[in-house]
Amino acid sequence: MLLGMSSYPYASRYPVVRTLPEHGRDREEILAELREMATAEDSFWQTGKASGSFYCGDMEHYAFMSEAFGLYGHMNALQRDVCPSATRFEGEIIAMGLDLFHSSEATATGGDPVGMITSGGSGSILHAVMSYREHAAKTRGIRQPNFVKPETGHPAFDKACHLLGIELRVAPIDPLSATVDVDAVAALIDENTIAILGSASNYGYGTIDDIAALGQLAIARGVGLHVDGCLGGFILPFGEQLGHPIPPFDFRVPGVTTISADTHKYGYGLKGTSLLLFRDRALRNSQYFFQTGWTGGKYCSPGIDGSRSSGLLAATWAGMVATGRQGYLNYAREIFATSYAMQAAVRSHPELRLIGRPSYLYAFTSDEFDIYHVNDALRARGWRMNGLQYPNAIHMAVTRPQTQAGVVEAWTTDLAAAVEHAIANRDTAPKSSAIYGGVAGGWTEEADDFISAVMADMMDAHQALPPQ
Ligand SMILES: *Cc1c(COP(=O)(O)O)cnc(C)c1O
């Protein structure tokens, strides 16, 4: 079982807290308990066998950012009169992001580039979609908006459209390149389309949609183009600088109007921040909120959140300026090299097939057996891959923990054993597909109801106590 998948983690190890303790516990004792759990959990990803999630892996960098957090964690970024440092952090993080994504090109072509910091990728996506909705209502009178995403676009877009009352239209991908079919996107755009999406790169396959073609389409049809760089935003620019085949996806590309990039992924920050950048101030400001008539005073907020901790801004700012361009570049060099070495191991097995043109993240499947057999065997050897469906595939988002000595070698050995396992068991059903894989025959409404019920039970269990 994966860490955290047992029903009541730690219930057998520590007393279960069911009420506020009458008298506060000793701080040292609490910290010792927290250290124990953190050390146990860190030891899993520190093997380098876990895909994604732990992008930086440098405990000293984490401790440094935590110290920065500690200085500002109690400050409220909503109240700049008493917390003016938040303005420095926010302004400078956004400036670094705008520079990384070549906002000077936006300025040169009449744009007024700005940004905002949100709580994560989903937050950036929600605010981007909300900006498009509000701006389209104001400038184009659109009352029944729709948004077009590639099928590989992150579910955060589905969630944003769901929350904001926007119709989501889904364009298929070309199976060979695993990038969106641009003609299909064009066919889905109508007079109520507020924006379209391209990913750089998408979560599943790590492939980059044809942002230049989508940009031309967006301009021709008068709609916005969001580039989802939540995952790739802080690594692809450095991959490009290293000479890897990464086409421009940022403000250099005409038609790109917003970009999301997660500081808490390859930005190597603490969890809880993401950047959302706009070619034009008017688009961002369209979702500013004002309530001037409230008895509690005049109120405004730049996004959905009210009070926010300055601590995350301080930690993100500190992490970025401590890493610097050369730091990001060096990490990217190691990550790309490791990923290509791991991909070479996949290529050495004719039974396996890499999907699209992978870079720092690679996904693969098999035309000869269910790839979840490979996943089963890899899990038994301590690997945590991410599972994809339609078609079944697995992926590894290569992060710094994989760049340690010995991980590529372990991968090469374990993958070979996993392929043997898959060949030997090809006529049986793999174990892990029940959790991660697609249901045979594709998506159906009945399967959706059933799987949703299972997932609701899981989410319930994630916040439940053991019975007394
Ligand atoms: C992670 C991710 C998101 C969502 O980000 P969260 O930080 O999990 O909310 C969006 N798009 C892509 C491509 C991602 O990888």
The ligand as an ORCA input file, in Angstrom:
! r2SCAN-3c Opt
* xyz 0 1
  C      -0.567     20.559    -10.899
  C      -1.209     21.093    -12.135
  C      -2.321     21.935    -12.067
  C      -3.062     22.211    -10.773
  O      -2.259     22.676     -9.795
  P      -2.526     22.506     -8.221
  O      -1.359     23.226     -7.693
  O      -2.533     21.040     -7.915
  O      -3.813     23.138     -7.885
  C      -2.769     22.477    -13.240
  N      -2.210     22.175    -14.420
  C      -1.160     21.332    -14.527
  C      -0.577     21.043    -15.876
  C      -0.639     20.758    -13.383
  O       0.388     19.899    -13.477
*
